[in-house]
Amino acid sequence: MRVYRVASQRWIAVLSGSGLPARWNTSGVRVLYTSSSLALALLEMLVHLRRDQVPDYMWVSADIRQEWIDDWSVPPGSIPANSAEIGPNWLGTRGGRLALAVPSVIVPEKNYLLNPDHTGFSELHWSDPQNLVIDPRLTRIP
């Protein structure tokens, strides 16, 4: 399974997880957010950015063995309000896997939370960072 990460040039090589609170983790809990496609990774960033910020972004990808992935599935549109507790609960599971598949709230695809403290994390081989080149219509400000 290939996963994709989109980040600013400043942060693209930082693979430790920020610990900032987000949809699937609480403050201080470090996870690395990735997506099942480059397009989804871009969409996940676009919902948080001003359109003029996107040209400074880059992307990387890595392959994850299927046996390293846990899957947390719910029917579309039924992500619980306390979803930020899912990540810490998963990370606290003894013998947990490297990645947790979670649904995107934007489109019916998967995002993958990666545990940077998992022993298998160092075995991931990340691609070289690439400039994120997108159609300029996506960054046009109305």
C-alpha positions in Angstrom: 0.0 0.0 0.0 1.4 3.3 -1.0 0.7 6.4 1.2 1.2 10.0 0.4 2.0 13.1 2.4 1.7 16.7 1.4 3.4 19.4 3.5 5.1 22.7 3.2 8.8 22.8 2.1 9.7 23.6 5.7 8.0 20.4 7.1 8.1 17.8 4.3 11.2 16.1 5.7 10.0 16.1 9.3 8.4 12.7 9.8 8.0 12.6 13.5 4.5 14.0 13.8 3.9 17.4 15.3 1.7 16.4 18.3 -0.7 19.2 17.4 -4.4 18.2 18.0 -6.3 17.2 14.9 -9.2 15.0 13.8 -7.6 11.7 14.9 -5.3 12.7 17.8 -5.3 14.9 20.9 -2.6 17.4 21.8 0.8 15.9 22.5 0.0 12.6 20.6 2.4 12.3 17.7 1.1 10.7 14.5 2.0 11.3 10.9 -1.0 11.9 8.7 -0.9 10.3 5.2 -3.5 9.5 2.5 -4.3 6.7 0.1 -3.6 9.0 -2.9 -1.8 12.2 -3.8 -5.2 13.7 -4.7 -6.7 13.0 -1.3 -3.6 14.3 0.5 -4.0 17.5 -1.5 -7.7 17.7 -0.6 -7.0 17.2 3.1 -4.5 20.1 3.0 -6.7 22.4 0.9 -9.5 22.4 3.5 -7.1 24.0 6.0 -5.2 26.4 3.8 -5.6 29.7 2.0 -5.4 29.1 -1.7 -2.3 31.2 -2.1 -0.3 28.9 0.3 -0.5 25.8 -1.9 2.3 26.6 -4.4 4.9 26.2 -1.6 3.9 22.6 -0.9 5.6 19.4 -1.7 4.8 15.7 -1.5 6.4 12.4 -0.6 5.2 8.8 -0.6 6.1 5.5 1.0 5.0 1.9 0.7 3.6 0.2 3.8 3.1 -3.6 4.0 -0.5 -4.5 4.4 0.2 -6.5 7.6 1.3 -3.3 9.2 -2.1 -1.6 8.8 -5.0 -1.7 11.3 -8.3 -0.6 9.9 -10.8 1.5 11.7 -14.0 1.7 9.6 -17.4 3.3 10.1 -20.2 3.9 7.6 -19.8 7.2 5.6 -20.9 10.2 7.6 -20.8 8.5 11.0 -17.4 9.6 12.3 -17.9 10.2 16.0 -17.5 13.6 17.6 -14.7 12.3 19.8 -12.6 11.0 16.8 -9.5 12.7 18.3 -9.5 9.9 20.9 -9.2 7.2 18.2 -5.5 7.9 17.6 -4.4 7.9 21.2 -6.4 4.7 21.9 -4.8 3.0 18.9 -1.3 4.1 19.9 -1.9 2.8 23.4 -2.7 -0.7 22.2 0.0 -3.1 23.1 1.5 -4.7 20.0 -0.2 -2.1 17.7 0.6 -1.8 14.1 2.5 0.9 12.3 -0.5 2.4 10.5 -4.2 2.9 11.2 -6.5 3.3 8.2 -9.3 5.9 9.0 -12.0 7.4 6.7 -11.6 10.8 5.1 -14.5 13.1 6.0 -14.0 14.8 2.6 -14.5 11.9 0.2 -15.1 8.1 0.7 -11.4 7.2 0.7 -8.8 6.3 3.4 -6.3 8.3 5.3 -3.5 6.5 7.2 -2.2 7.6 10.6 1.4 6.4 11.0 3.0 5.8 14.4 6.5 7.4 14.2 7.5 5.5 17.4 6.7 2.1 15.9 9.7 -0.1 15.4 8.7 -0.6 11.8 8.7 3.1 11.0 12.4 3.2 10.3 11.9 0.5 7.6 9.8 2.9 5.5 11.5 4.2 2.5 10.2 7.7 1.6 10.4 9.0 -1.9 12.4 12.2 -2.5 10.3 15.3 -2.0 8.6 16.5 -5.1 7.2 20.0 -5.8 3.4 19.8 -5.7 2.4 21.0 -9.1 -1.4 21.5 -9.5 -3.7 23.2 -11.9 -3.7 26.9 -11.2 -7.5 27.0 -11.1 -7.3 25.3 -7.7 -5.4 28.3 -6.3 -7.4 31.0 -7.9 -9.0 33.2 -5.3 -12.6 34.2 -6.2 
